[in-house]
């Protein structure tokens, strides 16, 4: 099980403290906010982009992150592939699965995910690792567990198709126990580690 410490809105000092405590994987929602932290963080820290990625932010994401967990279109994948520096090694990529009745939430529909996986798997400098899933926030525990099980089924279908994926990133501070019970291999934890975050003006 991999724990990604979500440092959104946290100061660089919190990153250092978490690293010194043994955490090495860190997640950021906003590329611009992450860049300052990456610049001062320990060199061994591994950075995950876990927020929606717009086309105008793909270059710094491709250059400075080790993982991008929110790929939801061929266009974004192609830009990341083109902009990933050759010396940086492959960019680790997860496809963001949309929840049912997604509304405005980001992600690719389950029916379209296999086609996107085939595109990503064929692009240079990208390594398809699996699926990232973030359910709707208004679900009761039974419905939430059902959604996690659906994400696991989509993940298993990718493996059956021969993609060799190994990462099912789902579960946050409020629901990681249910996510792990349904097969999550990576959880993204912020509040449980750092306490309630302070909202920024941008939000």
Secondary structure as UniProt FT lines:
FT   STRAND          2..6
FT   TURN            8..9
FT   HELIX           12..20
FT   TURN            21..22
FT   STRAND          25..28
FT   HELIX           31..40
FT   TURN            43..44
FT   STRAND          46..49
FT   HELIX           55..57
FT   HELIX           58..64
FT   STRAND          67..71
FT   HELIX           74..83
FT   HELIX           86..88
FT   STRAND          91..97
FT   TURN            100..101
FT   TURN            103..104
FT   HELIX           110..121
FT   TURN            124..125
FT   STRAND          126..133
FT   TURN            137..138
FT   HELIX           141..160
FT   TURN            161..162
FT   STRAND          167..170
FT   TURN            173..175
FT   HELIX           176..181
FT   TURN            182..183
FT   STRAND          186..189
FT   HELIX           191..194
FT   TURN            201..202
//
